[in-house]
Amino acid sequence: MLNELNELVKLSDVTLTKINVRDLYPSFSQLIERSLINIDKPRGPSSHEVTAWVAKMVGAKKVGHGGTLEFKKAVTSPREWSSYDFF
């Protein structure tokens, strides 16, 4: 983790402060406008369909998706996981 001077510090050296989300985003719509929702999409519906459903559920005007990641098909064994970037 980097501090305000761009110096690398251990997490144990940092004092974590509790922040009330309601102080940052007083309304649900403001929170959703700046949110990322991770979904483990089931087989069947397309990513486009799920995106449309989420947009309707939360009342968002703009919703997008990062595509379909076929992780279970692409990786055949846990030894191969190290070659993938997770973010």
C-alpha positions as a Markdown table, in Angstrom:
| # | Residue | x | y | z |
|---|---|---|---|---|
| 1 | Met | 0.0 | 0.0 | 0.0 |
| 2 | Leu | 1.2 | 3.5 | -0.8 |
| 3 | Asn | 0.9 | 6.4 | 1.7 |
| 4 | Glu | 0.3 | 10.1 | 0.8 |
| 5 | Leu | 4.0 | 10.5 | 0.0 |
| 6 | Asn | 4.0 | 7.6 | -2.4 |
| 7 | Glu | 6.0 | 5.5 | 0.0 |
| 8 | Leu | 5.4 | 1.7 | 0.3 |
| 9 | Val | 4.1 | 0.8 | 3.8 |
| 10 | Lys | 2.9 | -2.4 | 5.4 |
| 11 | Leu | -0.8 | -2.7 | 6.0 |
| 12 | Ser | 0.0 | -3.2 | 9.7 |
| 13 | Asp | 1.5 | 0.3 | 9.8 |
| 14 | Val | -1.8 | 1.9 | 8.5 |
| 15 | Thr | -4.7 | 2.9 | 10.8 |
| 16 | Leu | -7.9 | 2.0 | 9.1 |
| 17 | Thr | -10.8 | 4.4 | 9.6 |
| 18 | Lys | -14.4 | 3.3 | 9.4 |
| 19 | Ile | -16.3 | 5.4 | 6.8 |
| 20 | Asn | -20.1 | 5.5 | 6.7 |
| 21 | Val | -21.1 | 5.0 | 3.1 |
| 22 | Arg | -24.2 | 7.2 | 3.7 |
| 23 | Asp | -21.9 | 10.1 | 4.4 |
| 24 | Leu | -20.3 | 9.7 | 0.9 |
| 25 | Tyr | -23.5 | 8.8 | -1.0 |
| 26 | Pro | -26.7 | 10.0 | 0.8 |
| 27 | Ser | -29.0 | 8.3 | -1.7 |
| 28 | Phe | -29.0 | 4.8 | -3.3 |
| 29 | Ser | -28.9 | 6.3 | -6.8 |
| 30 | Gln | -25.7 | 8.2 | -6.1 |
| 31 | Leu | -24.1 | 4.9 | -4.7 |
| 32 | Ile | -25.2 | 2.9 | -7.7 |
| 33 | Glu | -23.8 | 5.5 | -10.1 |
| 34 | Arg | -20.3 | 4.9 | -8.8 |
| 35 | Ser | -20.6 | 1.1 | -8.2 |
| 36 | Leu | -19.3 | -2.0 | -9.7 |
| 37 | Ile | -21.4 | -5.1 | -9.4 |
| 38 | Asn | -19.8 | -8.6 | -9.8 |
| 39 | Ile | -22.1 | -11.3 | -11.0 |
| 40 | Asp | -21.4 | -15.0 | -11.4 |
| 41 | Lys | -23.7 | -15.4 | -14.5 |
| 42 | Pro | -25.4 | -18.7 | -14.8 |
| 43 | Arg | -25.6 | -20.6 | -18.0 |
| 44 | Gly | -28.4 | -19.6 | -20.3 |
| 45 | Pro | -28.9 | -15.9 | -20.4 |
| 46 | Ser | -26.4 | -13.8 | -22.4 |
| 47 | Ser | -24.2 | -11.2 | -20.8 |
| 48 | His | -26.2 | -8.6 | -22.6 |
| 49 | Glu | -29.5 | -9.9 | -21.1 |
| 50 | Val | -28.1 | -9.9 | -17.6 |
| 51 | Thr | -26.8 | -6.4 | -18.1 |
| 52 | Ala | -30.3 | -5.3 | -19.2 |
| 53 | Trp | -31.9 | -6.9 | -16.1 |
| 54 | Val | -29.4 | -5.2 | -13.8 |
| 55 | Ala | -30.1 | -1.9 | -15.4 |
| 56 | Lys | -33.8 | -2.3 | -14.9 |
| 57 | Met | -33.5 | -3.5 | -11.3 |
| 58 | Val | -31.4 | -0.6 | -10.2 |
| 59 | Gly | -32.9 | 2.0 | -12.5 |
| 60 | Ala | -29.6 | 2.9 | -14.1 |
| 61 | Lys | -29.4 | 4.8 | -17.4 |
| 62 | Lys | -26.0 | 3.5 | -18.3 |
| 63 | Val | -24.8 | -0.1 | -17.6 |
| 64 | Gly | -22.1 | -2.1 | -19.2 |
| 65 | His | -20.3 | -5.4 | -18.9 |
| 66 | Gly | -16.7 | -6.5 | -19.3 |
| 67 | Gly | -17.6 | -9.5 | -21.4 |
| 68 | Thr | -17.8 | -13.2 | -20.7 |
| 69 | Leu | -14.9 | -14.8 | -19.0 |
| 70 | Glu | -14.8 | -18.5 | -19.6 |
| 71 | Phe | -12.4 | -19.1 | -16.7 |
| 72 | Lys | -13.5 | -22.7 | -16.0 |
| 73 | Lys | -13.0 | -23.6 | -19.7 |
| 74 | Ala | -9.8 | -21.7 | -20.2 |
| 75 | Val | -8.0 | -23.1 | -17.2 |
| 76 | Thr | -7.7 | -26.8 | -16.9 |
| 77 | Ser | -5.8 | -27.1 | -13.7 |
| 78 | Pro | -4.9 | -24.9 | -10.7 |
| 79 | Arg | -1.3 | -24.9 | -11.7 |
| 80 | Glu | -2.2 | -22.8 | -14.7 |
| 81 | Trp | -3.9 | -20.1 | -12.5 |
| 82 | Ser | -0.6 | -18.3 | -11.9 |
| 83 | Ser | -0.4 | -17.4 | -15.6 |
| 84 | Tyr | -3.7 | -15.4 | -15.3 |
| 85 | Asp | -4.0 | -11.9 | -14.0 |
| 86 | Phe | -6.9 | -11.3 | -11.6 |
| 87 | Phe | -8.2 | -7.8 | -11.1 |
